[in-house]
Amino acid sequence: MSEKQEIIRQMMELQHRFIELEQSGEFNAAEYYDSDSDTELAKHKRSFEELATRLVDMAHAEKGSHR
């Protein structure tokens, strides 16, 4: 599996987990948006953002463009 495919796989797993939390009623917007928090939601958001940034950087590198 390529690095890009692995990042997408991880992002999909995170998205599925987020949907589970949201549908179960465990979603807490304050926890989600508190990036300094150590809650599962805050960690989730940070992880997803880091993976998304890596994926965007890889796409730019492939096309020779810049952010």
Secondary structure, 3 states (H helix, E strand, C coil): CCHHHHHHHHHHHHHHHHHHHHHHCCCCHHHHHCCCCCCHHHHHHHHHHHHHHHHHHHHHHHHCCCC
